[in-house]
Amino acid sequence: MLSETKVLTVNELADYLRIHRSTVYRLLKQGLIPAFKIGSDWRFNVEAIDRWRMTQGEERVKDRVSRPRAATKAAQNSRRGAQGPFA
């Protein structure tokens, strides 16, 4: 018996994720999204996409914790003191 695994096209995935088709292709080109090809057409397993989506938030949190915070414009300006940007 065949399983009822849902497979999406690029257009269907773009609708599912509420992103533009070009964003899907950019993610594919960068190798950031789970996909497979049938002939020349890309296909996406919904279960794999859902697992990928869940890990995206976790990776961003890990990046924020491991990376030092970038200096803000206000902090950069305060370092200049009273001289201003053209001194």
Summary of the structure (lengths in Angstrom):
residues: 87
radius of gyration: 21.0
end to end distance: 75.7
largest distance: 75.7
contacts: 164
relative contact order: 0.12
helix: 56%
strand: 11%
